[in-house]
Amino acid sequence: MANTSSFASYALALLRIVAGFTFTLHGVQKFGALGGLGGKAAATFTLLWFAGLIESIGGPLIILGLFTRPVAFILCGEMAVAYFMVHFPMGFWPLLNGGEVTVLYCFFFLYLVTAGPGGFSLDSSLRKKT
């Protein structure tokens, strides 16, 4: 039987790619794509616009596994700020204040900061060349 720990790096890579993809969707939505925010885009240079910019750039970098740890650190911080600015004022429990996805992204990105990108990443490819 194969050692299951040898698959952990690939499972992390799959999780990183899927989470990066869905996170990117949240970012581009803020610019009016995929139905936007009620059919509209965030006003330019507002906090929501900057969040969309961070998500639209950070998500693809996470998908590629490029600069994974510093990007994940920034995205983790963005999600913490989003939770406490948007969701927490509506109540403590994430299920009741609509913040469960925000909390999951926050802690997933925190995990990437410590674990790194896993397999199939540009970070790994660049590290092998140096």
C-alpha positions in Angstrom: 0.0 0.0 0.0 1.3 3.5 -0.9 2.4 5.8 1.9 -0.5 8.2 2.2 1.8 11.0 3.4 3.3 11.0 -0.1 -0.1 12.2 -1.4 -0.4 15.0 1.1 1.6 17.5 -1.0 -0.6 16.8 -4.0 -3.8 17.1 -1.9 -2.6 20.5 -0.6 -1.8 21.6 -4.2 -5.3 20.6 -5.3 -6.8 22.5 -2.4 -4.6 25.5 -3.1 -5.6 25.6 -6.8 -9.4 25.2 -6.1 -9.4 27.8 -3.3 -7.3 30.2 -5.4 -9.8 29.8 -8.3 -12.9 30.4 -6.1 -11.1 33.3 -4.3 -10.3 34.9 -7.7 -14.0 34.7 -8.6 -14.8 36.8 -5.5 -12.3 39.4 -6.7 -13.4 39.7 -10.3 -17.0 39.9 -9.1 -16.2 43.2 -7.4 -15.3 44.6 -10.8 -18.7 43.7 -12.3 -17.9 40.3 -13.7 -20.1 37.3 -13.1 -23.1 39.5 -12.2 -21.0 41.9 -10.1 -22.3 43.2 -6.9 -26.0 43.3 -7.6 -25.3 43.9 -11.2 -22.7 46.7 -10.5 -19.0 47.0 -9.9 -17.4 48.5 -6.8 -16.7 52.2 -7.1 -13.1 52.9 -8.1 -10.6 53.4 -5.3 -13.0 52.4 -2.5 -12.1 49.8 0.1 -14.2 47.2 -1.8 -12.4 48.0 -5.0 -9.0 47.5 -3.3 -10.3 44.2 -1.9 -11.2 43.2 -5.4 -7.8 44.1 -6.7 -6.0 42.1 -3.9 -8.3 39.1 -4.6 -7.9 39.3 -8.4 -4.1 39.4 -8.2 -3.6 37.2 -5.1 -6.0 34.4 -6.3 -4.1 33.6 -9.5 -0.8 33.8 -7.6 -2.1 31.2 -5.2 -3.3 29.0 -8.1 0.2 29.1 -9.6 1.9 28.7 -6.3 4.0 31.7 -6.9 5.2 33.8 -3.9 2.7 31.6 -2.0 3.7 32.4 1.6 3.9 36.2 1.3 0.7 36.3 -0.8 -1.1 34.0 1.6 -0.1 36.2 4.5 -1.6 39.3 2.8 -4.8 37.4 1.8 -5.1 36.0 5.4 -4.9 39.6 6.7 -7.4 40.8 4.1 -9.9 38.2 5.2 -9.4 39.0 8.9 -10.1 42.6 8.2 -13.1 41.8 6.0 -14.5 39.5 8.8 -14.2 42.1 11.5 -15.3 45.1 9.4 -18.2 43.4 7.6 -19.4 40.3 9.4 -18.5 40.6 13.1 -20.7 43.8 13.6 -23.7 41.6 12.7 -23.0 39.1 15.5 -20.4 36.8 16.9 -21.3 33.5 15.1 -20.0 33.2 11.5 -23.0 31.0 10.5 -25.4 33.8 11.6 -23.4 36.8 10.3 -22.6 35.4 6.8 -18.8 35.2 7.5 -18.2 31.4 7.4 -16.5 31.6 3.9 -14.4 34.6 5.1 -13.2 32.7 8.2 -12.4 29.6 6.1 -10.4 31.6 3.6 -8.6 33.4 6.4 -7.5 30.2 8.1 -6.7 28.4 4.9 -4.4 31.2 3.9 -2.8 31.2 7.3 -2.2 27.4 6.8 -0.5 28.2 3.4 1.8 30.7 5.2 3.1 27.9 7.4 2.8 24.8 5.0 3.9 26.4 1.7 2.3 25.6 -1.6 2.5 21.9 -1.8 3.2 20.2 -5.1 2.7 21.6 -8.6 3.8 25.1 -7.7 6.1 27.6 -9.4 7.7 28.2 -6.0 8.9 24.6 -6.0 10.1 24.9 -9.6 12.0 28.1 -8.9 13.6 26.6 -5.8 14.8 23.5 -7.7 16.6 25.8 -10.3 18.5 27.8 -7.7 
